[in-house]
Structure formats: structure tokens, C-alpha cells
Amino acid sequence: MNPTISIVSPVYRADKIVEKLVLELKNTLTKMGVSYEIILVDDRSKDNSWEVMKKIAQENTEVKCIRLSRNFGQHPTIMAGLSQVKGEWIVVMDCDLQDQPKEITKLYEKALEGFEVVQARRTVREDGFFKKMSSKVFSKIYGFFTDTVYDNEIANFGIYHKKAIQSVLQLGDSIKFFPLFINHVGYNATSIAVEHAQREEGNSTYSFSKLISLAFNTIISFSNKPLKLFVKFGMLISALSFGIGVYYLYQAMNNEIAVLGYTSIIVSIWFLSGIIITTIGVTGIYIGKIFDQTKNRPVYIIDEIVCLKN
């Protein structure tokens, strides 16, 4: 018989905390009195995470551990776990225990009120200044370029009905970003406030460059507004150029131009050349993403699965 709740958690450099995560999950789900499975997905960690995960899977029938063939990133790792779930309800959470297992009870009770998507809102975030600030900046930039509202207090943590997850898995985007996928598929959704804990061990693996890359790729994947902005900017420059041309024609007809301006010509050429090159560059990036999409390569590859039961 399929479990009521499936837990999916991507694991990376978490060899010191993954055992505690499983223990707290088991305690919470046992108190809830529901059948469950725990799916841990190793994003090819460079530490001892996989050895610890295998040991856990060999000692717990409810735990399934998956290892990817290489490091694919957090969100493809989540997708790999979602592809293996059997439960009616699926909880997605990070492995660092900032998403607290005890909060699953609140999420599940809210879902039973008739919601198919219940996301966890971290009203008080126990993150560092840089991470909180970068999250706010991303939400503002993403909202501007996609004409949507993105709540930076909501991340992966939440409980989702299996039909919502099935819809997410059907999305063929080569760039994966789970929270935005959930917002895209719709369904009857809500969010509730949860407690957010400090990180149990280590630091976030998202460097500044990785955050910039994620934000850039996500915006390019979900919006063509940058192209539209360059079209509008080009039209504005053309209108200004036409106006300035009319003005200089008027001056020439009235013999008011004494010396032709070499500097103004050079500046104009450089300015317009910069606009043209930038526009071509942005267009090329979109074409490159189309090329990546048409190759239809898998966004993750499962190398090994360890579990005591199928």
C-alpha cells in the first residue's frame, strides 16, 4: 500500500546532520499516525554523506536513498526525488534542519482543509544578512521581469498533493526551479507561517556567483521581458535621434552651425554600438537557451538507489 506522506530532501555536504534529520522526521511522522516514506537524494556530495545515507537506508525500511551520477544542483536533485515518490502528499524540505520536521504537522493539517498546495512562509528567517538580502533582491528583480509577485519568505518547504507534483514533473523546462514551478501549475494553494531554525552545521553552498547564475537563468527561462525592454529602449533612442536630427536640420538651414562636432559623433557611435552589441548579446543568450532546450538532455541521472523495500 502506498504511504500517505512522502518526504523528499536534497542532500549535499550533510554527513553530520542527515541522521538527525531522519530521526526527527520519524518522530514527527509517527506522532502524526500516518504511513510515510523518506526519500533522500545525494547531489554527489564531496563529503561522507552517501556512506551515511546508505547506512540509514539499510537500517530503516521507510527510507530510500538515491545518488546522482554527478552534481546537478539543488533543484534537479529535488526533481529526481519527486520522480520516485509514492505518497498522496509530498513534503519537500532542505536537509540542513532550517526547515523543521515538526512543522510538517501544521502543513498537513492545513492541507486537509481542502488545499492542494501549502507552502511554508518563513516570517522570521534565521539566515545570514547576505542570504536574506540576496533573496529580497532576487524577488524584486524576478517580479519586475516577469510581472508577477514572488514571495522571498517562501522557498522549497511545503506540502503538495500528488497531482500538483505530477504536473510539476510534466514541465519540460531544462532550467529547474521548484518554487516557481509550483506557482506556475496553480491548484488550490495557500501558505502558513512556520518557525525557521538556524543552520545545524556548516554554511550555505550557494556562493554569490551561483546565486547570480541561478537568478539570471531563472529570469531568462521564465520571461522574455528583457527582449521587450531593449525593443522599447531602441525605439526611444530612435525617437530622440529623430528629434535631434530635426533640430540640427533647423540650425543648418539658418546657418547656426559653426563647427561640426567630432566628439558628439564619436560618443554617439560608441553609445549606439554598445546598445546594438548588448541587444545582440541578450538575443544570443535566448537563442542559446532554446538550443539547450532542443537537445532535451536529462536534467539529472540516477546512479544508485538503496532501500530495503520497493
HUWOTA-V672100 format. One record per helix or strand. SS is the DSSP state (H for helix, E for strand). FROM is the first residue (numbers start at 0). LEN is the number of residues. If there is no record, write none. Layout:
# HUWOTA-V672100
[[SS & FROM & LEN] [SS & FROM & LEN]]
This chain:
# HUWOTA-V672100
[[E & 4 & 7] [H & 17 & 15] [E & 35 & 7] [H & 48 & 11] [E & 62 & 6] [H & 73 & 9] [E & 88 & 4] [E & 98 & 1] [H & 100 & 11] [E & 116 & 5] [H & 128 & 18] [E & 153 & 8] [H & 161 & 9] [H & 177 & 8] [E & 188 & 5] [E & 195 & 1] [H & 207 & 15] [H & 224 & 29] [H & 261 & 34] [E & 301 & 5]]
